[in-house]
Amino acid sequence: MIALAGSAAAQDGKRMDSSIFRLGDVVITGQYSPRSMKQSVFRVRSISAERIRLSGAVNLQQVLMSQPGIRFSSDNTLGTSDIELMGMSGQNVKILLDGVPLTDRGDTRESLNQVDIHTIDHIEIVEGPLSVTYGTDALAGVINIITRKDAPGDNLFVSAGIQEESAGSEYHPFAKEGLHNEHLRIGWQHKGWSLSGYGTRNDFGGWKGHAAGREKEWKPKDQGMAGVTAGYSHNNMDIRYRLDYLDEGIFSPGRLNPNNYKALDQHYLTTRVTQLLQAEWRISPRISYSGAASYQVDNRRTRSIGRDFRSGKDSLTTGAGEQDRSVFHTLFFRSTVQYRISSAISLQPGMEIKSDHADDDRITGAPTLNDYALFVSSEISIPAGIRIRPGIRLTKNSVYKAPPLIPSLSAKFALARDLDLRLSYARGFRAPSLRELYFTFFDANHSIQGNPGLKAEQSNSFNGALSWQVINRDDLRFGTELTAFYNGIDNHIDLALGADNIYTYMNIFRYRTTGGVLEGSLLWKHLQATLAFSCIGRYNELSEDKQQSLPAFVWSPELSSGLTWHLPKAGASLALYYKYTGSLPAYEADPDHAGKVHLARTAAFHWADLTATKTLAKHFTLQAGVKNLFNVTRLPNTTLNTEGAHSTGSLQPMSYGRSWFIGASFSWSKH
């Protein structure tokens, strides 16, 4: 699903979401330069600015969760969430901001919900690693968040908005219960110079649910985000500097002890600073240069307060893990040259440097991991309608020995005018992260210890996609696409129960995922409909036990659809997004009966969002709707093991229930 790269897409009701029939749309991820989906060697799925706008979402998780092949899980103890792509999660999913990796402290991808959604133009998703261009550590794939780039020319613009949303049945106007979002963006452009700034507040009052006393099932979270972007564009040169700042607080109110009227309250306080400098220079019609440098600091502090409700006194506690700080620094640099040798052959050599450093009360010492890489790829066009993209990457890690050469090969075959086949292979390598190596954390809810003896993960990924534009008329378009994938990981790293009932990171087993997606898209006048069916198989490591007759893969189906109806005369739109996520099976050893195996399942669920959008007086827009129409809150899980490092018992948290929202936005531009 490919989107226009320009921010104007958010204002044009005739621009739709589906890449199946949007053959002229521009993709950026993995390209030497912005290129139409029809010409791209890679199969890239994209979520457009219009899709984001019509969803009424206030964070990226609300946008991504309706996409096929994507699942989210939540840790309500810490108030965080994680994403799964193609059956793989955590460190194996790479999050990019304008092509630059975002820093995460641990093995979850919490950075997804720490980017201001109002600054995003569109999101591009590549399933399977782009190992040559973006590094080898994204074994599942990459999610590239493309920020807004305003059209050239002199201009002055202002946009602002406010949105109020309930948390289930809990709501209080503008504060406390519910979700409260306000944002402001201002920009100026003159003679090639540009300057813009934004500020956003996301305030979530939490959700009581079935929690007792002072506790809440979903922790209150308050986010403040601000940033500034400055740029200069002249002739064939473009340079931009971006600074983003996040201040986030998660509050976990503790249970009141009825014997002494005391409680332990915990605050998880995060600040994130991201600096990004990017430059593009078209040296000649055949040669261009792209460079990016970033410095990111993620600082998270745990502050625990003992409260005495009899005396009214509060004090900092001294228990294990109750007062600590973790700071992660990431320095990143990438430089590439695009050289068009002829109309049929292009070459892209490049280099990349990444340095991760941790200063953490939970990490032994102050370790640093460095990655250095040289890479080159080429795109070769053959007159018979074939494009081939071979590439190799040479990587050196400061701790782990990487394979001497990491190859990739992708190809696109134009089987007919409206029928394209894409095939790709990529080798992957992921060195363990600082957290997996050196992390040590013990408190009332966690017993985790890092493992400096871990081996690096290595993978092989195969992807294929067949796209057919069945009907392509101005008033009627219909297209379909079939994709398939297979990922194999050796030395897979995961948490496992070790000695003394302490969880540690281990190279447990080889891991595999496989599956496919069949999707179709229909555009008829002002009505668009999409439908996708996917099925993902996850490897069952217990199948290697020859004494057990167990399948090698366990399968989980998904069905997702979208329906958008534009009413141009009324200046209105209606959007309905639905997804069925099938049950997630997993074989596990029975802890009470040696040699026996139990099939556990996380229950299936239905999810749907409905929104209505109306434009008033050109510059004003009203939006209202309902999210989580089926009122999903918790998913039953039949696992026999409820003592995991992050276990929340036999009911897995999914959402705070059906919520209603209403919002208003204002947008003005001088030109």
C-alpha positions in Angstrom: 0.0 0.0 0.0 2.1 2.9 -1.3 1.5 6.5 -0.6 2.4 9.8 -2.2 5.6 11.3 -0.7 4.1 14.8 -0.6 2.1 16.1 2.3 -0.7 17.2 -0.1 -2.0 13.7 0.0 -3.7 14.5 3.2 -5.9 17.1 1.5 -6.9 15.3 -1.6 -9.9 13.0 -1.1 -9.3 11.3 -4.5 -5.9 9.9 -3.4 -6.2 6.4 -2.1 -4.2 3.9 -0.1 -3.7 0.9 -2.3 -0.4 0.3 -4.0 -2.1 -2.4 -6.1 -3.6 0.2 -8.4 -1.5 3.3 -7.5 1.2 2.5 -10.0 2.6 6.0 -10.2 3.0 6.5 -6.5 6.5 7.2 -5.1 8.5 5.0 -2.7 11.7 5.9 -1.0 12.8 3.0 1.1 15.6 0.9 -0.6 15.6 3.2 -3.7 18.6 5.0 -5.2 16.2 7.9 -5.6 12.4 8.3 -5.2 10.8 5.9 -7.6 7.3 4.8 -8.7 6.0 1.6 -7.2 5.7 0.2 -10.8 9.5 0.6 -11.2 10.6 -0.5 -7.8 12.5 -3.7 -7.5 11.4 -4.2 -3.9 7.9 -4.8 -2.7 7.2 -2.0 -0.3 3.9 -1.6 1.6 3.0 1.9 2.5 0.4 3.7 4.7 -0.5 7.1 3.3 -1.0 10.4 5.0 -4.7 10.1 4.2 -5.0 6.7 5.9 -3.3 8.2 9.0 -5.5 11.2 9.0 -8.8 9.3 8.5 -7.9 6.8 11.3 -8.0 9.5 14.0 -4.9 7.8 15.5 -2.8 9.6 18.1 0.2 7.2 17.9 1.7 4.8 15.4 0.5 1.6 17.1 -3.1 2.6 16.4 -2.2 2.9 12.7 -0.1 -0.2 12.3 -2.2 -2.7 14.2 -4.7 -3.0 11.3 -2.0 -4.0 8.8 -1.7 -7.6 7.7 1.2 -9.5 9.3 1.6 -7.1 12.2 0.7 -7.8 15.9 1.3 -5.9 19.1 1.8 -7.1 22.6 1.8 -5.1 25.9 3.7 -5.2 29.1 1.3 -3.5 31.6 3.9 -3.8 34.4 6.2 -1.3 32.6 3.5 0.4 30.5 5.3 -0.5 27.2 4.4 -2.4 24.0 6.2 -4.3 21.3 5.6 -5.1 17.6 5.8 -8.3 15.7 6.3 -8.4 11.9 6.1 -11.6 9.9 6.2 -13.7 13.1 9.3 -12.0 14.5 9.5 -9.2 17.1 11.7 -7.0 19.2 15.3 -6.6 18.1 14.5 -8.2 14.7 12.3 -5.3 13.5 14.2 -2.2 12.5 12.5 1.2 13.0 13.8 4.0 10.8 13.1 7.7 10.8 13.7 9.1 7.4 16.0 6.1 6.8 18.0 6.5 10.0 17.6 3.8 12.8 15.8 4.9 16.0 17.3 4.0 19.4 15.5 1.6 21.7 16.8 0.8 25.2 15.7 -2.8 25.3 14.3 -5.6 23.2 11.0 -3.9 22.5 10.3 -1.2 19.9 8.8 1.4 22.1 10.3 4.2 19.9 7.3 3.6 17.5 5.0 5.3 20.0 7.5 8.1 20.7 7.3 9.8 17.3 4.8 12.6 16.8 2.2 11.3 14.4 1.4 14.8 13.1 4.8 15.2 11.6 4.5 12.0 9.5 3.8 12.0 5.8 3.6 8.3 5.3 5.0 5.0 6.5 6.8 2.4 4.3 7.1 -1.2 5.4 9.5 -3.7 3.8 9.1 -7.3 4.9 12.4 -9.1 4.9 15.8 -7.5 5.5 17.3 -4.8 3.2 20.6 -6.1 4.5 22.9 -4.2 2.1 21.5 -0.7 2.3 20.1 -0.5 5.9 22.2 -3.0 7.8 21.9 -6.7 8.6 20.2 -6.5 12.0 16.7 -6.2 10.7 15.9 -9.8 10.2 12.1 -9.4 10.0 12.1 -6.2 8.0 12.1 -2.4 8.4 9.4 0.2 9.1 10.5 3.5 7.7 8.7 6.6 9.0 8.8 9.3 6.4 8.3 12.8 7.8 6.6 15.7 6.0 8.6 17.6 3.4 6.8 20.8 2.4 6.6 21.8 -1.2 9.2 24.2 -2.4 8.5 27.9 -2.8 7.9 30.9 -0.4 5.2 30.1 2.1 3.9 30.5 5.6 1.7 27.9 7.2 0.0 27.0 10.5 -1.8 23.8 11.5 -3.3 22.9 14.9 -5.7 20.4 16.4 -7.3 19.0 19.5 -8.7 15.5 20.0 -10.6 14.1 23.0 -11.1 10.4 23.5 -12.5 8.1 26.1 -10.7 5.1 27.6 -13.5 2.6 27.5 -16.3 4.2 29.5 -13.8 6.4 31.5 -13.6 10.0 30.5 -13.0 13.5 31.9 -12.8 16.6 29.6 -9.2 17.7 28.8 -7.5 16.0 31.8 -7.5 12.9 34.0 -9.5 10.0 32.6 -9.4 9.4 28.8 -7.0 10.5 26.1 -6.2 14.1 25.4 -4.2 15.3 22.4 -3.3 18.8 21.3 -0.8 19.7 18.6 0.6 22.8 16.8 2.9 23.1 13.8 4.2 26.3 12.3 6.4 26.7 9.2 8.1 29.3 7.1 9.8 29.1 3.7 11.6 31.8 1.7 14.2 31.7 -1.1 15.2 28.2 -0.4 15.4 28.5 3.3 12.8 26.7 5.5 12.1 26.6 9.2 9.3 24.8 11.0 8.5 23.7 14.5 5.9 21.6 16.3 4.7 20.8 19.8 2.3 17.9 20.8 0.8 16.7 24.1 -0.5 13.2 24.5 -2.1 12.7 27.9 -3.6 9.3 28.8 -5.3 9.0 32.2 -5.0 5.2 32.3 -7.8 2.6 32.6 -9.1 1.1 35.8 -10.4 -2.1 34.3 -10.6 -4.9 36.9 -7.7 -3.6 39.0 -8.3 -3.3 42.7 -7.9 -0.3 44.9 -5.6 2.4 43.6 -4.1 0.2 40.8 -4.9 0.5 37.1 -4.7 -2.1 34.4 -3.4 0.4 31.9 -0.9 2.9 33.4 -1.4 6.6 33.0 1.0 8.1 30.5 1.8 11.7 29.7 3.9 12.6 26.6 5.2 16.0 25.6 6.9 16.2 22.2 8.5 19.2 20.5 10.9 19.7 17.6 12.3 22.0 15.0 13.5 21.5 11.4 15.7 23.9 9.5 16.7 23.4 5.9 18.2 25.0 2.8 17.6 24.0 -0.8 19.4 25.5 -3.8 19.7 24.2 -7.3 20.9 20.6 -6.9 21.6 20.7 -3.2 19.3 20.1 -0.2 20.4 20.0 3.4 18.1 19.6 6.5 18.7 19.5 10.3 16.0 18.1 12.6 15.9 18.2 16.4 13.2 16.2 18.3 12.6 16.1 22.0 10.4 13.7 24.0 9.4 13.9 27.7 7.4 10.9 28.8 6.1 9.9 32.2 4.3 6.6 33.0 2.7 6.4 36.5 2.1 3.0 38.2 0.1 3.6 41.4 0.7 0.8 43.9 -1.7 -1.3 45.9 -2.6 0.1 49.4 -1.6 -2.2 52.2 -4.7 -2.4 54.5 -2.5 -3.2 57.5 -0.3 -0.1 57.5 -2.0 2.1 54.9 1.2 2.3 52.8 1.7 2.0 49.1 4.6 1.9 46.6 4.1 4.3 43.6 6.5 4.0 40.7 7.2 6.6 38.0 9.0 5.6 34.7 10.4 8.9 33.3 11.9 9.0 29.8 13.5 11.8 27.9 14.6 11.2 24.3 16.7 13.6 22.2 17.2 13.0 18.5 19.4 15.1 16.2 19.4 14.3 12.5 21.4 16.0 9.7 20.7 14.9 6.1 22.2 16.2 2.9 21.5 15.4 -0.8 23.6 16.7 -3.6 23.1 16.1 -7.3 26.7 16.5 -8.5 25.9 15.9 -12.2 23.1 14.2 -14.2 24.8 10.9 -13.5 26.1 11.2 -10.0 24.4 12.2 -6.8 25.4 12.0 -3.1 23.3 11.3 0.0 24.5 11.5 3.6 22.9 11.2 7.0 24.3 11.6 10.5 22.4 11.4 13.8 23.0 11.4 17.5 20.3 10.0 19.9 20.1 9.9 23.6 17.4 7.8 25.4 17.3 8.4 29.1 14.9 6.4 31.3 14.7 6.7 35.1 12.7 4.7 37.6 11.5 6.7 40.6 9.8 4.8 43.4 8.0 6.6 46.2 6.7 5.0 49.4 3.5 6.7 50.5 2.2 6.6 54.0 -1.5 7.6 54.0 -1.7 7.8 57.7 1.1 10.3 58.3 0.8 11.9 54.8 4.6 11.5 54.3 6.3 10.4 51.1 9.8 9.0 50.8 12.1 7.5 48.2 12.4 3.8 48.6 15.6 1.8 48.6 14.5 -1.7 47.3 16.2 -3.5 44.4 15.6 -1.7 41.1 13.3 0.9 42.7 15.7 3.9 42.0 17.7 3.5 38.8 18.6 5.2 35.5 19.5 3.9 32.1 21.0 6.1 29.3 21.6 4.8 25.8 23.6 6.8 23.3 23.6 6.1 19.5 25.9 7.7 17.0 25.1 6.9 13.4 26.5 8.0 10.0 25.7 6.7 6.5 27.0 8.0 3.2 26.1 6.8 -0.3 26.9 7.7 -3.9 24.5 7.0 -6.7 26.2 6.6 -10.0 24.2 6.0 -13.2 26.8 4.4 -15.5 24.3 4.1 -18.4 20.6 4.0 -18.9 20.7 0.3 -18.1 23.2 0.2 -15.2 23.3 2.1 -11.9 25.8 1.7 -9.0 25.5 2.6 -5.3 28.6 2.3 -3.1 28.3 3.4 0.5 29.6 3.2 4.1 27.9 3.1 7.5 29.1 3.6 11.1 27.0 3.0 14.2 28.1 3.2 17.8 25.9 2.2 20.8 26.9 3.1 24.3 25.1 2.4 27.6 25.3 4.1 31.0 22.9 2.0 33.0 22.4 1.1 36.6 21.2 -2.3 35.3 24.2 -2.9 33.0 27.6 -3.9 34.2 30.2 -1.2 33.4 29.7 1.2 30.5 30.0 -1.0 27.4 30.1 0.2 23.8 29.2 -1.7 20.6 30.5 -0.5 17.3 29.5 -1.5 13.8 31.4 -0.5 10.6 30.2 -1.4 7.1 31.1 -0.9 3.5 28.5 -1.9 0.9 27.8 -1.7 -2.8 24.8 -2.6 -4.9 23.9 -2.3 -8.5 20.7 -2.1 -10.5 20.7 -3.6 -14.0 17.9 -3.1 -16.5 17.5 -5.8 -19.2 15.3 -4.8 -22.2 13.0 -7.8 -21.7 11.4 -6.0 -18.7 13.8 -7.3 -16.1 15.5 -5.3 -13.3 18.1 -7.0 -11.1 19.5 -5.6 -7.9 22.6 -7.5 -6.6 24.5 -6.3 -3.5 27.1 -7.2 -1.0 28.0 -5.8 2.5 31.2 -6.1 4.4 30.6 -5.7 8.2 32.9 -5.5 11.2 31.5 -5.6 14.7 33.6 -4.6 17.7 32.6 -7.7 19.7 31.3 -10.3 17.2 32.8 -11.7 14.0 30.4 -11.2 11.2 30.3 -13.2 8.0 33.0 -11.9 5.6 30.5 -10.9 2.9 26.7 -10.5 3.3 24.9 -10.8 0.0 21.5 -9.9 -1.3 19.8 -10.3 -4.6 16.5 -8.9 -5.8 14.8 -8.9 -9.2 11.6 -7.6 -10.8 10.1 -9.3 -13.9 7.5 -7.5 -16.0 5.6 -10.6 -17.2 3.1 -8.4 -19.0 2.1 -4.8 -19.0 0.0 -5.1 -15.9 1.6 -8.2 -14.3 4.9 -8.0 -12.3 6.8 -10.6 -10.3 9.3 -9.6 -7.6 11.8 -12.1 -6.0 14.4 -11.3 -3.4 16.9 -13.0 -1.1 18.9 -11.5 1.7 21.4 -12.7 4.2 21.1 -11.3 7.8 23.5 -11.0 10.7 22.6 -9.5 14.1 25.0 -9.1 17.0 23.4 -9.2 20.4 22.5 -5.9 21.8 23.9 -4.2 24.9 20.8 -5.2 26.9 21.0 -8.9 25.9 24.7 -9.0 26.8 25.0 -7.1 30.0 21.5 -6.3 31.4 20.8 -7.3 35.0 17.5 -6.5 36.7 15.9 -7.8 39.8 12.8 -6.5 41.5 9.3 -7.7 42.6 8.2 -8.4 39.0 11.5 -9.2 37.1 14.4 -11.6 37.5 16.6 -11.1 34.4 20.3 -11.4 33.8 22.2 -10.7 30.6 24.5 -13.2 28.9 27.9 -12.0 27.6 28.5 -15.5 26.1 25.7 -15.1 23.4 26.3 -16.0 19.8 25.2 -13.7 17.0 22.1 -14.5 15.0 22.3 -15.3 11.3 19.5 -15.5 8.9 18.4 -16.2 5.3 15.3 -14.6 4.0 13.3 -15.3 0.8 10.4 -13.1 -0.5 8.2 -13.1 -3.5 5.3 -11.0 -4.8 3.1 -11.3 -7.8 1.1 -8.1 -8.7 -1.7 -8.0 -11.2 -3.5 -4.9 -12.3 -6.7 -6.5 -13.5 -8.7 -3.4 -14.4 -7.1 0.1 -14.9 -9.7 2.7 -16.0 -10.3 6.2 -14.7 -13.6 5.3 -13.0 -12.8 1.7 -12.1 -9.6 0.0 -10.9 -9.1 -3.4 -9.5 -5.8 -5.0 -8.6 -4.6 -8.0 -6.7 -1.3 -9.2 -5.2 0.0 -12.4 -3.8 3.1 -12.4 -1.6 5.0 -15.2 0.2 8.0 -15.2 2.5 10.4 -17.6 4.4 12.8 -16.5 7.1 15.3 -18.8 8.8 17.3 -17.7 11.8 20.2 -19.6 13.4 21.3 -19.0 17.0 18.0 -17.3 17.7 18.2 -15.2 21.0 15.3 -15.3 23.4 14.6 -15.1 27.2 14.7 -18.5 28.9 14.5 -19.8 32.4 18.0 -20.6 33.7 19.5 -21.7 37.0 18.0 -20.5 40.3 14.7 -19.5 38.4 16.5 -16.5 36.8 15.6 -15.6 33.3 18.5 -14.9 30.9 19.1 -14.4 27.2 20.1 -17.6 25.4 20.7 -18.9 22.0 17.9 -21.4 22.4 17.1 -22.8 18.9 16.9 -22.2 15.3 13.8 -20.2 14.4 11.7 -20.1 11.2 8.7 -18.1 10.0 6.9 -18.6 6.7 3.6 -17.5 5.2 1.9 -15.3 2.7 -0.7 -12.6 2.0 -3.4 -12.4 -0.7 -4.9 -8.9 -1.1 -7.1 -7.1 -3.4 -8.1 -3.5 -3.9 -11.1 -1.9 -5.6 -11.6 1.8 -6.6 -14.9 2.8 -8.0 -15.5 6.5 -8.3 -15.3 7.8 -4.7 -15.4 4.4 -3.0 -12.4 2.3 -2.2 -12.3 -1.1 -0.7 -9.4 -3.3 0.3 -9.3 -6.9 1.5 -6.3 -9.0 2.6 -5.9 -12.5 4.0 -2.7 -13.6 5.5 -1.4 -16.7 7.3 1.8 -16.9 9.2 3.6 -20.0 10.4 5.9 -19.9 13.3 8.5 -22.6 14.0 7.8 -25.1 16.7 11.2 -26.0 18.3 9.7 -28.9 20.1 9.1 -30.6 16.7 12.8 -31.5 16.7 12.1 -33.9 19.6 11.8 -37.2 17.6 9.9 -38.8 20.4 7.0 -36.3 19.8 4.8 -36.2 16.7 4.5 -32.5 16.4 4.2 -30.2 13.4 7.2 -28.1 12.4 5.0 -24.9 12.2 2.0 -23.6 14.0 -0.2 -21.3 12.0 -2.2 -18.1 12.7 -4.6 -16.5 10.1 -5.5 -12.9 9.7 -8.2 -11.1 7.7 -8.0 -7.3 7.3 -10.1 -4.9 5.2 -10.7 -1.2 4.7 -13.6 0.8 3.3 -13.3 4.5 2.5 -16.1 6.6 1.0 -15.5 10.2 0.0 -18.4 12.6 -0.4 -16.8 15.5 -2.4 -19.9 17.7 -2.5 -20.3 17.5 1.2 -16.6 17.8 1.9 -16.8 14.6 4.0 -15.4 11.1 4.3 -16.3 7.9 6.0 -13.7 5.2 6.9 -14.1 1.8 8.3 -11.1 -0.5 9.1 -11.5 -4.0 10.3 -9.1 -6.8 11.2 -9.6 -10.4 12.4 -6.5 -11.7 14.2 -6.6 -15.5 14.5 -5.6 -17.4 17.6 -1.9 -17.7 18.2 -0.9 -21.3 19.0 2.4 -22.4 20.6 3.6 -25.8 21.9 5.2 -25.8 25.3 6.6 -28.3 27.7 4.2 -29.2 30.5 6.0 -28.0 33.7 4.1 -30.5 35.8 4.5 -33.6 33.7 8.0 -34.4 32.3 8.0 -35.4 28.6 4.5 -34.1 27.9 3.7 -31.3 25.6 0.9 -28.8 25.8 -0.7 -26.8 23.0 -1.3 -23.3 24.3 -3.3 -20.7 22.5 -3.8 -16.9 22.7 -7.4 -16.3 21.7 -8.5 -14.8 18.4 -10.1 -11.3 18.3 -11.9 -8.9 16.1 -10.9 -5.2 15.8 -12.7 -2.4 14.0 -12.4 1.4 13.8 -15.0 3.8 12.3 -14.5 7.5 11.6 -16.3 10.4 10.0 -14.4 13.5 8.7 -16.0 16.8 7.6 -14.3 19.9 6.2 -15.8 23.2 7.3 -15.0 26.7 5.8 -11.9 25.4 3.9 -9.5 25.7 6.9 -11.4 23.7 9.6 -12.0 20.0 9.9 -14.1 18.0 12.3 -13.6 14.3 13.0 -15.5 11.9 15.2 -15.6 8.1 15.5 -15.3 5.0 17.6 -12.3 2.7 18.0 -12.3 -0.9 19.0 -15.9 -1.5 18.1 -15.8 -5.0 19.4 -14.7 -3.9 22.9 -11.6 -6.1 23.1 -9.8 -5.8 26.5 -8.0 -9.0 27.4 -7.2 -12.2 25.4 -7.4 -15.5 27.2 -4.2 -17.5 27.0 -4.1 -21.2 27.8 -0.4 -21.4 28.6 0.6 -23.5 31.6 3.6 -21.2 32.3 2.5 -18.0 34.0 5.8 -17.3 35.7 7.6 -15.6 32.8 9.9 -12.7 33.2 7.1 -10.3 32.0 4.1 -12.5 32.7 0.8 -10.9 33.4 -1.1 -14.2 34.0 -3.5 -16.2 31.8 -5.2 -13.0 30.4 -3.1 -11.0 28.0 -3.8 -7.2 27.9 -4.9 -6.0 24.5 -6.8 -2.7 25.0 -8.9 -0.6 27.4 -12.1 -1.3 25.5 -14.3 0.5 23.1 -13.5 4.3 23.0 -15.2 7.3 21.4 -13.4 10.3 20.1 -14.1 13.8 18.7 -11.6 16.3 17.3 -11.1 19.5 15.4 -8.2 20.7 13.4 -7.2 24.0 11.6 -4.9 24.4 8.7 -3.9 27.6 6.9 -1.3 28.3 4.3 -0.4 31.6 2.7 0.2 29.9 -0.7 
